[in-house]
């Protein structure tokens, strides 16, 4: 019988680091692709009201946002402190809402336009009169799905 000689190893071989840059760039591209940037620059200050019965929207891509609040500190010297309506990245009046809803519907397919929801993000201190005006214009535009954005009030649940 023959005997095999074992080679004496001189320690563990070094770990190859040649693929590390590839892994780092794959992770970088993954996070670049999956990160969503803010689509709208807020021109109004909004502190959402508290609510106990909060329900999440199922399809956020079918939501058009209407922001109502006082202008930010930087814009108060130009626009004052009275509550303003913001549609996309510009201030608007109540009369502009119907055109805004028409543009939102045109940008989507017919099936998605039927499921379009309007979310009103209003500041706590905004008077109800401006919210009522917004709702009336939404009715004139035949947009009846309205959502009021709130924050969950954990203290009142207990």
N, C-alpha and C positions, 0 to 999 in steps of 0.2 A: 504494500500500500504506500501510496505517495502522500507525503505531508505537504500541506500548503503553508507557505510562510506568510504571515501577516505583515503588511507594510506598516511601518510605524508612522502615524500621522504627526505632523508637527504643529497641530492646533487647528482651529476652525478656519475655513476659508473666509475671506472678506466678503461682506454682503455687497452685491452690486447696486450702485446708486444711479445707474444709467437711466432707469425708467422713472425716477422721481420727478423730473421736470414735466414729463408727460402727465403724470397723475395730478400734479399741481395745476396745470393748465386745464385739464378736464374738469376739475372741481371749480376753477374760476369760471369757465364757460357755463357750467351748470348753474351756478348762482347768478350769473349775468342773464341767462335766459329765463330763469324762473322768477326773478325779482320783478315786481310790478312797481313802476314809478307812479307818483301821484299825477293824475290826469288834469286836475283843475287846481289853479292857484287860488286860494281863498282870499277874497278881498274884503270879507266881512268877518267879524268876530262872532263865534257861535259857542254858546255854552248850552248844551242840550238839556232839556227838562228830564226829570227822573220819572220812571214808570215801573210798576211792579209786574205787569203782564206784558212781557216783551217777547216778540217772535222774530226770528231771523228771516230775511228774504232768501228765497231759494235760488233764484237766478239773478245775480247782481249785474250781469251784463245787459239785462233788460230793464234797468232802472235809470231814469233821468232825474238828476238832482236839481232842486230849486233851493237856493240858500237865501235866508232872510236874516239880517242882523245889521248892527251898526258897523260902519267902515272901520278897518284896522287903524291903529294909532298913526301909522305913516300917512294914511289917506284922509284922516279926519280934517286936516288943514284945507284940503281941496274939496271934499264932499260933505263936510259937516259931520254931526253925530246922529242925525236922524236915521232910522232903520232903512236899509236899501235892499233891493232884490238883486241877486246875482244869478245869472244864467251862463253856464260855462265859465269863461274867463272875463266876462264884462258885466258891468252894472246894467240893469234893465228896468223898464217900467212895467206896470201891470199889463199895458197894451201889447208888450212884446212877447207875452207868454204864449199866445196862440201861434204866432210864427215859430217860436222855439219848439213847440210840440209838433208842428208840421214838419220842421227840419228833422227832428228826432225820428219821426215815423218814416220819412223818406230815406233816412240813412239805414233803415232795417228792412228785412224782407216782410212780406205781407203777414205771415204767420207771427213773426216776432213783434210786429207793430201792434197786433191785437193784444198781445200779452204785456205790453209796455206799462210799467208802473212809474208813477211820479212820486218821488220822495221829497218831502218838504223838510229841510233841516233849518229850523228856526231857533233863534236865541230865546232863552227863558224870558227875557225882559221885553220882547217884541209884543206890541199890542195886537189883540186878536183881529182888529179891523183890517190890517194888511194881509193877514192870513186868509180872512174871509174873501178879500178881493182876489187873491191868488186862486182860491178854490172856485170862485165864480168864473174866472177866465178859463180855468181848466174844464169847467162844465161847458162853456161856450165852444171850446176846442174838442168837445166830445171825448175827453180823457177822464174816465171815471175811477180808475184805480189810483188811489192816493194813499201814501204811507207817510206817517209822521215819525221822523227819526228821534229816538230817545236814548237815554242811557239807563241801564238797569239799576234800580235803587235797592241795594242789598239790605239797608237798615230797616226798611218798612216791611220786608218779607218775614222777618222773625217775629 
